[in-house]
Amino acid sequence: MPCVRTTPSPFGATFALLTTLLIALPAERGRADGVCADMNTLLEQAQSNFAGDVGSLPQLRLDGADSCATFFSPGGSRGFHCVWEFTYRAAEAEKAFTFFDRTLHRCFADRARVEHDQPVNHPDFYRLQRYHVGPVTVSVSLKDKSALQKTYVFLRVDGANQD
């Protein structure tokens, strides 16, 4: 009996990829819209340096973050910070960083001045994007911590210092 080899059609793989994208894009867009709404709320509160007592500071947990908290900096400003934890150098961490970077860019559109961080002499990987919206700074960073065997994505909103 002769041996017949068949080669999978490249169209099947392309169709599967396009179908996945068409299903995933609206979900991703909806997720980004939710993050934008949260970020705009935080931006409004940060404009006044999160004025009010400690209990009135936001207690949001952004888009699946492992933890979020408010903080007071030594310079007198207040802020909001979230962290997402991943296994060391996980592809999901890069995807999360890229999602938040693109989403912040889209959320703030023409209102923000974007600052790409300078390279640092650091043994672990580090990337930072800052968005300056008036007196408020929103940043997203990706950090590898080899000693902990973890990779983190951080999102931080620094309030406008009202000195």
Backbone torsions as a table, in degrees:
resi	resn	phi	psi	omega
1	MET	NA	130.0	-178.4
2	PRO	-70.5	148.0	178.5
3	CYS	-92.4	123.4	-179.3
4	VAL	-110.9	125.9	177.2
5	ARG	-102.2	134.3	175.3
6	THR	-115.4	145.1	178.4
7	THR	-109.0	131.1	178.9
8	PRO	-61.9	143.1	179.6
9	SER	-72.0	133.1	176.3
10	PRO	-66.7	-20.1	179.9
11	PHE	-69.0	-32.0	177.9
12	GLY	-64.0	-44.2	178.9
13	ALA	-66.9	-40.7	179.1
14	THR	-64.3	-43.1	179.0
15	PHE	-61.8	-43.2	179.2
16	ALA	-62.5	-42.1	179.3
17	LEU	-64.6	-46.1	179.4
18	LEU	-62.8	-40.8	177.9
19	THR	-62.2	-44.0	178.6
20	THR	-61.3	-44.4	179.8
21	LEU	-64.4	-42.4	-179.5
22	LEU	-64.7	-31.7	177.1
23	ILE	-78.5	-41.3	-174.3
24	ALA	-76.1	-35.2	-174.9
25	LEU	-59.4	-47.2	177.6
26	PRO	-62.4	-36.4	178.4
27	ALA	-65.8	-42.9	178.8
28	GLU	-64.6	-40.5	178.4
29	ARG	-64.2	-41.0	177.7
30	GLY	-64.4	-40.5	176.8
31	ARG	-62.2	-45.2	179.5
32	ALA	-62.8	-39.7	178.4
33	ASP	-61.8	-40.0	177.8
34	GLY	-64.6	-41.6	177.9
35	VAL	-65.1	-41.1	178.4
36	CYS	-60.8	-42.3	179.0
37	ALA	-61.7	-45.4	177.7
38	ASP	-62.4	-42.4	-178.6
39	MET	-66.2	-38.3	178.1
40	ASN	-67.1	-35.7	174.1
41	THR	-63.1	-47.4	178.5
42	LEU	-63.2	-39.1	179.7
43	LEU	-62.0	-42.7	177.2
44	GLU	-60.3	-45.8	-179.6
45	GLN	-67.1	-35.4	-178.4
46	ALA	-71.5	-26.6	178.8
47	GLN	-56.8	-32.4	179.1
48	SER	-103.1	22.1	-178.8
49	ASN	58.0	36.5	-179.7
50	PHE	53.1	48.8	-176.7
51	ALA	-55.7	147.1	179.6
52	GLY	119.7	-178.9	-179.5
53	ASP	-79.2	170.8	-175.7
54	VAL	-56.3	-37.1	-178.1
55	GLY	-66.1	-19.3	-178.8
56	SER	-91.3	-5.0	178.1
57	LEU	-68.0	150.6	-173.8
58	PRO	-60.6	140.4	176.9
59	GLN	-118.0	33.7	179.0
60	LEU	-67.0	154.6	166.4
61	ARG	-123.5	104.7	-175.0
62	LEU	-70.8	133.1	166.3
63	ASP	23.9	63.0	174.0
64	GLY	77.0	16.8	-179.5
65	ALA	-61.5	147.7	175.4
66	ASP	-69.6	-35.6	174.6
67	SER	-159.1	152.3	174.7
68	CYS	-138.8	146.1	-179.7
69	ALA	-155.5	158.6	172.0
70	THR	-95.8	159.2	-179.2
71	PHE	-147.6	161.0	173.4
72	PHE	-116.1	128.4	179.0
73	SER	-94.9	157.4	-179.6
74	PRO	-57.6	-28.0	-179.7
75	GLY	-77.6	-2.4	177.9
76	GLY	101.8	-8.6	178.6
77	SER	-85.6	161.5	177.2
78	ARG	-115.0	160.6	179.6
79	GLY	-157.4	-179.6	-178.1
80	PHE	-135.1	139.2	-170.9
81	HIS	-144.1	134.9	174.8
82	CYS	-128.4	152.6	178.7
83	VAL	-134.5	140.4	173.1
84	TRP	-119.2	127.9	-177.1
85	GLU	-107.0	136.4	179.8
86	PHE	-133.2	163.9	172.1
87	THR	-65.9	157.2	-174.0
88	TYR	-54.2	122.5	177.9
89	ARG	57.9	30.8	178.7
90	ALA	-67.3	140.5	177.7
91	ALA	-60.2	-31.0	180.0
92	GLU	-62.7	-31.9	178.2
93	ALA	-65.6	-45.4	177.4
94	GLU	-61.8	-41.4	178.5
95	LYS	-63.0	-41.5	179.3
96	ALA	-64.8	-44.5	178.2
97	PHE	-59.2	-48.2	-179.3
98	THR	-61.7	-42.2	178.3
99	PHE	-59.0	-49.6	-177.6
100	PHE	-67.9	-38.9	178.5
101	ASP	-61.5	-49.1	179.3
102	ARG	-64.7	-39.9	-179.1
103	THR	-65.7	-43.8	177.9
104	LEU	-63.0	-41.4	178.4
105	HIS	-58.5	-43.9	179.8
106	ARG	-70.3	-40.8	-178.6
107	CYS	-60.5	-46.0	-172.5
108	PHE	-91.7	-12.3	176.0
109	ALA	37.4	-118.2	-175.7
110	ASP	-84.3	-1.6	-178.1
111	ARG	-80.9	-15.9	-170.9
112	ALA	-112.2	148.1	168.4
113	ARG	-101.4	121.9	-175.8
114	VAL	-92.9	134.3	178.0
115	GLU	-124.0	121.1	175.6
116	HIS	-89.7	128.3	-177.0
117	ASP	-67.3	151.7	177.5
118	GLN	-75.4	149.7	175.9
119	PRO	-60.6	145.0	179.9
120	VAL	-119.7	152.7	176.1
121	ASN	-88.2	90.4	-173.6
122	HIS	-141.0	137.1	-176.3
123	PRO	-67.2	-27.0	178.8
124	ASP	-98.5	160.1	179.6
125	PHE	-72.0	145.0	-178.6
126	TYR	-153.5	132.6	174.9
127	ARG	-139.3	140.8	-177.8
128	LEU	-142.3	136.4	171.9
129	GLN	-124.3	132.3	177.6
130	ARG	-117.2	140.5	175.8
131	TYR	-120.1	116.1	178.9
132	HIS	-98.6	115.3	179.5
133	VAL	-118.0	97.8	-173.1
134	GLY	59.3	-131.0	-178.4
135	PRO	-84.4	2.3	-176.2
136	VAL	-102.3	140.5	175.3
137	THR	-117.2	127.5	175.4
138	VAL	-115.1	128.9	-179.5
139	SER	-132.1	150.0	174.0
140	VAL	-129.3	134.1	-178.5
141	SER	-136.6	155.7	178.0
142	LEU	-124.6	123.4	-175.2
143	LYS	-135.4	127.6	171.8
144	ASP	-91.0	135.3	176.0
145	LYS	-123.4	92.6	-174.1
146	SER	-63.9	-36.4	-179.6
147	ALA	-62.3	-31.1	179.2
148	LEU	-94.3	-10.1	-174.7
149	GLN	55.5	43.3	179.8
150	LYS	-134.6	153.8	169.9
151	THR	-123.6	137.1	-175.7
152	TYR	-122.7	146.2	167.0
153	VAL	-114.2	127.2	179.5
154	PHE	-116.4	139.1	172.1
155	LEU	-124.9	129.0	-173.3
156	ARG	-135.2	138.5	175.1
157	VAL	-122.0	115.2	178.0
158	ASP	-97.0	122.1	-179.6
159	GLY	-68.6	162.7	177.5
160	ALA	-75.4	120.1	-179.5
161	ASN	-68.3	126.3	-174.8
162	GLN	-102.4	36.6	-178.5
163	ASP	-53.9	NA	NA
